[in-house]
Amino acid sequence: MCFFDLETTGVNVAKDRIVEISILKVFPNGNKVSKTWLVNPEMPIPPETTAVHGITDEKVANEPTFKQLSKDIYSMIKGSDLAGFNSDRFDIPLLAEEMLRVEIDVDFKKHLTVDVQTIFHKMEKRNLSAAYTFYCGKDLENAHSAEADTNATYEVLKAQIEKYDDLENNISKLSAFSTRRKSVDFAGLVIVDADGDAAFNFGKHKGKKVVEVLEREPGYFSWLLNADFPRYTKKVLTAIRLETLNNA
């Protein structure tokens, strides 16, 4: 299982870039391998973002780009389940965007994921620093350092499993428990409706089945592909569109 954390240029999944990534790979026998990379985002880091994680333009100016690191990063996480803090809503979607941007065709929906923040919020409703203090009895030093946050997330999950009798050391059950709602993409723009079909969760077609909308209004699909939506959402919609055409 790969625990990971990203520090980025901002919080827009479709537009912002990674400036630091830390991965802690935990094997079934308990062995661990960790790696942290600083990343040149090829765009300015806003001062308000630097104020949070302390990473400046100068600090990453001579670091490799995500494209240069992408194969190593993908090799480390390939075939692993994924875990993080708020990872289902932010880290995994943004990492998927970065991968697709450099033409690595990933489908993280095929990985089991455990969002430690969701477990924490369902049980205690606070942030990572508070979770670390509550579960581990320690203060989180260097918060918003990707490496510190990654290791803290791993320790918090272990403590959660030990603390709650209804949490099992079972990745499938932890993944199901930490999932807020069932969506087809990561951004929650395409969800699974009561019939088990993909449905839009935004705009004028909110609540309508994707297949039905694309059949009735083909131009809407073209608009979606050219609009400012995450690449992974476009990838999901394209797959649904191609499946519909193949079944026609």
C-alpha positions in Angstrom: 0.0 0.0 0.0 1.3 3.5 -0.9 0.6 6.3 1.5 1.3 9.6 -0.2 1.0 13.4 0.1 1.3 16.2 -2.3 2.2 19.9 -1.9 1.0 21.9 -4.8 0.7 25.4 -6.4 -2.9 25.6 -5.3 -6.1 23.6 -4.8 -7.5 23.6 -8.4 -7.3 20.0 -9.5 -7.5 20.8 -13.2 -4.9 23.6 -13.2 -2.5 23.4 -10.3 0.7 21.4 -10.2 2.7 19.3 -7.8 5.7 21.0 -6.1 6.5 18.1 -3.7 5.4 14.5 -3.5 6.3 12.0 -0.8 5.4 8.3 -1.0 5.6 5.7 1.7 5.2 2.2 0.3 4.3 -0.4 3.0 4.5 -4.0 2.1 2.4 -6.8 3.6 5.3 -8.0 5.7 5.7 -4.6 7.3 8.8 -3.5 5.3 8.7 0.1 4.2 10.3 2.1 1.4 9.9 5.9 1.2 10.8 8.5 -1.4 10.3 12.3 -1.5 10.7 14.5 -4.6 10.7 18.2 -5.0 9.1 19.1 -8.4 9.5 22.1 -10.7 5.8 22.9 -11.5 6.7 25.0 -14.5 4.5 27.7 -13.2 4.8 30.3 -10.4 4.0 29.3 -6.9 1.6 31.9 -5.4 2.9 33.6 -2.3 -0.2 32.6 -0.3 0.6 28.9 -1.1 4.3 29.3 -0.2 3.1 30.6 3.1 1.4 27.3 3.8 4.1 24.8 2.7 7.2 26.9 2.6 8.2 25.9 -1.0 9.3 28.8 -3.1 10.0 29.2 -6.8 13.7 29.4 -6.1 13.6 26.2 -4.2 12.2 24.2 -7.1 13.8 26.1 -10.0 16.5 23.5 -10.6 14.4 20.4 -9.6 13.1 18.0 -12.2 9.7 18.5 -13.8 6.8 16.1 -13.1 7.3 14.7 -16.6 10.9 13.8 -15.8 9.8 12.1 -12.6 6.6 10.6 -13.8 7.9 7.1 -14.7 9.7 6.7 -11.3 6.5 7.8 -9.5 4.2 5.6 -11.5 6.6 2.6 -11.1 6.5 3.1 -7.3 2.7 3.2 -7.0 1.7 0.8 -9.9 -0.2 -2.2 -8.6 -0.5 -0.8 -5.1 -3.5 0.3 -3.1 -3.4 4.0 -2.2 -3.9 5.9 1.0 -3.7 9.6 2.1 -5.3 12.4 4.1 -8.1 13.9 1.9 -6.6 11.8 -0.9 -9.9 10.8 -2.5 -10.9 14.4 -3.1 -7.6 16.1 -3.7 -4.3 14.1 -3.9 -5.5 11.2 -6.1 -7.4 13.4 -8.6 -4.5 15.9 -8.9 -2.0 13.1 -9.3 -4.2 11.6 -12.0 -4.3 15.0 -13.8 -0.5 15.2 -13.7 -0.1 11.6 -15.1 -2.6 12.2 -17.9 -0.9 15.5 -18.7 2.3 13.7 -19.5 0.4 11.0 -21.4 0.6 8.2 -18.8 -2.8 6.6 -19.0 -3.7 5.8 -15.4 -7.0 4.6 -13.9 -6.8 5.0 -10.1 -10.4 3.9 -9.9 -9.0 0.4 -10.3 -7.0 0.8 -7.1 -8.5 0.4 -3.6 -8.1 3.7 -1.7 -8.3 4.5 1.9 -8.9 8.2 2.8 -7.6 8.5 6.4 -9.2 12.0 6.7 -12.7 10.5 6.0 -12.2 7.9 8.7 -11.0 10.7 11.0 -13.9 13.0 10.2 -16.5 10.3 10.6 -15.0 9.5 14.0 -13.7 12.8 15.3 -14.1 15.5 12.7 -10.7 17.5 12.8 -7.5 18.0 10.7 -4.3 16.0 10.4 -2.4 17.8 13.2 -5.3 17.2 15.6 -5.6 13.6 14.4 -2.0 13.0 15.0 -2.2 14.4 18.5 -5.5 12.6 19.3 -4.5 9.2 18.0 -0.7 9.1 18.4 -0.3 11.4 21.5 2.3 13.5 19.7 2.5 17.0 18.2 3.0 17.0 14.4 6.2 18.9 13.6 6.8 20.3 10.1 3.1 20.2 9.2 2.6 20.8 5.5 5.9 19.1 4.8 4.9 16.3 2.4 7.2 13.8 4.2 6.0 14.7 7.7 2.3 14.6 6.6 2.8 11.3 4.8 4.4 9.5 7.8 1.8 11.1 10.2 -1.0 9.8 8.0 0.4 6.2 8.1 0.8 6.4 11.9 -2.8 7.8 12.3 -4.3 5.0 10.2 -2.5 2.3 12.3 -3.8 4.0 15.5 -7.3 4.2 14.1 -7.4 0.5 13.4 -6.2 -0.2 17.0 -8.6 2.2 18.6 -11.9 1.3 16.9 -13.3 -2.2 17.2 -15.5 -1.7 14.1 -12.4 -0.9 11.9 -10.6 -4.0 10.6 -7.1 -4.2 9.3 -8.6 -5.0 5.9 -7.9 -2.7 2.9 -11.2 -3.4 1.1 -13.3 -2.6 4.2 -11.2 0.5 5.1 -11.6 1.7 1.5 -15.4 1.3 1.6 -15.6 3.0 5.0 -13.5 6.0 4.0 -15.4 6.6 0.7 -17.8 9.5 1.1 -20.0 8.7 -1.9 -19.8 6.7 -5.0 -18.6 8.6 -8.0 -17.3 7.6 -11.4 -14.6 10.3 -11.6 -12.6 11.8 -8.8 -14.0 15.3 -8.8 -17.6 14.1 -8.1 -18.9 15.6 -11.4 -20.1 12.2 -12.5 -21.8 10.1 -9.9 -23.6 6.7 -9.7 -27.3 7.2 -9.5 -29.9 4.9 -7.8 -30.0 2.7 -10.8 -26.3 2.2 -10.8 -25.8 4.3 -13.9 -23.4 7.2 -14.4 -25.2 10.6 -14.0 -24.1 14.2 -14.2 -23.7 15.9 -10.8 -23.5 19.5 -12.1 -25.0 22.0 -14.5 -28.3 21.9 -16.4 -28.2 18.1 -16.7 -27.6 17.5 -13.0 -29.2 14.2 -12.0 -29.6 13.0 -15.5 -28.0 9.9 -16.9 -24.8 10.6 -18.9 -25.8 8.1 -21.7 -29.2 9.7 -22.2 -27.9 13.2 -22.3 -25.1 12.4 -24.7 -27.5 10.6 -27.0 -30.0 13.5 -27.0 -27.5 16.3 -27.1 -24.2 15.2 -28.9 -22.9 18.8 -28.9 -22.8 18.7 -25.1 -20.1 16.1 -25.2 -18.0 18.4 -27.5 -18.5 21.3 -25.1 -17.4 19.2 -22.1 -14.2 18.2 -23.8 -13.3 21.8 -24.6 -14.4 23.2 -21.2 -12.3 23.7 -18.1 -12.9 20.3 -16.5 -10.4 17.8 -15.0 -8.7 15.5 -17.6 -9.8 12.5 -15.6 -13.5 13.6 -15.8 -13.1 14.0 -19.6 -11.4 10.5 -19.8 -14.4 9.0 -17.9 -17.0 10.7 -20.1 -15.1 9.7 -23.3 -15.1 6.1 -22.2 -18.8 6.2 -21.6 -19.4 7.9 -25.0 -17.3 5.2 -26.8 -19.1 2.4 -25.0 -22.4 3.9 -26.0 -21.3 4.1 -29.6 -20.0 0.6 -29.6 -23.3 -0.8 -28.2 -25.4 1.2 -30.7 
